[in-house]
Amino acid sequence: MTSFTVGRGVQADVRLSHDTVSRLHLKVTPISDSQCLVEDLGSANGTWVLRDGQRFAIGHEPLANHLQLTLGDYPVTLTQLLNLHQQAQAGAEQPSGADHQTRDPFSRYVRTEDGRYVRKPK
């Protein structure tokens, strides 16, 4: 399995719709069946791991898949992120006629032809 990014932006491989998750928040690189290398990508609200009931900031370090992470205020385990990545890869195999403006149900924004991001119309 290769590296993947996590965030709320359309450029992230795994998208999480939460206000405290940055557009590109985290990079995850699986290094074994039970461990991943986790790197915060300069997120605004930080990436934290819970160990022995205490919260520690993550910069770039290997972590066990079962550990609880917090992306900003969003709690998730690495196992959940790995599963979401597999689902995203399976969903990427859509027919070529898929509408790219509505394909992302998690984002509140769409990219315009000139490259700007604007809020989706309701």
C-alpha positions as CSV (number, residue, x, y, z in Angstrom):
1,M,0.0,0.0,0.0
2,T,1.3,3.5,-0.8
3,S,1.1,6.8,1.1
4,F,-2.1,8.8,1.2
5,T,-3.1,12.2,2.4
6,V,-6.0,13.0,4.8
7,G,-7.9,16.3,4.9
8,R,-11.1,18.1,4.0
9,G,-9.9,19.5,0.7
10,V,-10.6,17.9,-2.7
11,Q,-6.8,17.2,-3.1
12,A,-6.8,14.8,-0.1
13,D,-7.0,11.1,-0.8
14,V,-9.2,10.6,2.3
15,R,-11.7,13.4,2.8
16,L,-13.1,14.3,6.3
17,S,-15.8,16.9,6.5
18,H,-14.9,18.7,9.8
19,D,-14.2,22.3,10.4
20,T,-11.0,21.6,12.4
21,V,-9.5,19.3,9.8
22,S,-7.2,21.2,7.4
23,R,-7.5,20.8,3.6
24,L,-4.3,18.7,3.6
25,H,-3.9,17.7,7.2
26,L,-2.0,14.5,7.4
27,K,0.1,12.0,5.4
28,V,-0.1,8.3,6.2
29,T,2.5,5.7,5.0
30,P,1.8,2.1,5.9
31,I,5.1,0.4,6.9
32,S,3.7,-2.9,8.2
33,D,0.3,-4.6,8.8
34,S,0.2,-3.0,12.3
35,Q,2.1,0.3,11.9
36,C,2.1,3.4,9.9
37,L,4.4,6.4,9.5
38,V,2.3,9.5,10.3
39,E,3.2,13.1,9.3
40,D,1.3,16.2,10.1
41,L,1.4,18.5,7.0
42,G,1.5,21.8,8.8
43,S,-2.2,21.6,9.8
44,A,-3.7,24.7,11.5
45,N,-5.2,22.7,14.4
46,G,-2.6,20.0,14.8
47,T,-2.5,16.2,14.9
48,W,-2.5,14.5,18.3
49,V,-2.2,10.9,19.5
50,L,-3.6,9.6,22.8
51,R,-1.1,7.5,24.7
52,D,-1.7,6.3,28.3
53,G,-4.5,8.8,28.6
54,Q,-2.3,11.8,27.6
55,R,-2.4,13.8,24.4
56,F,0.9,14.2,22.4
57,A,1.4,16.3,19.3
58,I,2.6,14.4,16.2
59,G,5.2,15.7,13.8
60,H,6.6,12.7,11.8
61,E,6.6,9.4,13.6
62,P,5.7,5.7,13.3
63,L,2.5,4.7,15.2
64,A,0.5,1.5,15.8
65,N,-2.7,1.3,13.8
66,H,-5.0,0.9,16.8
67,L,-4.0,4.2,18.4
68,Q,-6.5,7.0,18.7
69,L,-5.6,10.2,16.8
70,T,-7.2,13.6,16.9
71,L,-7.1,15.7,13.8
72,G,-7.9,19.1,15.2
73,D,-11.0,18.1,17.2
74,Y,-11.9,15.1,15.0
75,P,-11.2,11.7,16.7
76,V,-10.1,8.7,14.4
77,T,-7.9,5.7,14.5
78,L,-5.3,4.8,11.9
79,T,-7.3,1.6,11.2
80,Q,-10.3,3.8,10.3
81,L,-8.2,6.0,8.0
82,L,-6.8,2.9,6.3
83,N,-10.3,1.5,5.7
84,L,-11.5,4.9,4.4
85,H,-8.5,5.0,2.0
86,Q,-9.4,1.5,0.7
87,Q,-13.1,2.7,0.2
88,A,-11.9,5.8,-1.6
89,Q,-9.7,3.8,-3.9
90,A,-12.6,1.4,-4.7
91,G,-14.9,4.5,-5.3
92,A,-12.3,6.0,-7.7
93,E,-13.2,3.3,-10.2
94,Q,-16.3,5.2,-11.3
95,P,-17.5,5.5,-14.9
96,S,-15.7,8.2,-16.9
97,G,-18.9,10.2,-17.2
98,A,-19.1,10.9,-13.4
99,D,-19.8,14.5,-12.5
100,H,-16.7,15.9,-10.9
101,Q,-18.5,18.8,-9.3
102,T,-20.8,16.6,-7.2
103,R,-18.6,13.5,-6.7
104,D,-17.3,14.7,-3.3
105,P,-20.2,14.5,-0.8
106,F,-18.0,15.6,2.1
107,S,-16.8,19.0,0.7
108,R,-18.8,22.2,1.0
109,Y,-16.8,23.7,-1.8
110,V,-16.2,23.1,-5.5
111,R,-13.3,24.2,-7.7
112,T,-14.2,26.6,-10.4
113,E,-12.7,26.6,-13.9
114,D,-10.2,29.4,-12.9
115,G,-9.0,27.3,-9.9
116,R,-10.8,29.1,-7.1
117,Y,-12.8,27.3,-4.4
118,V,-16.4,28.5,-3.9
119,R,-19.2,27.2,-1.6
120,K,-21.5,24.7,-3.2
121,P,-24.9,26.1,-4.1
122,K,-27.7,24.6,-1.9
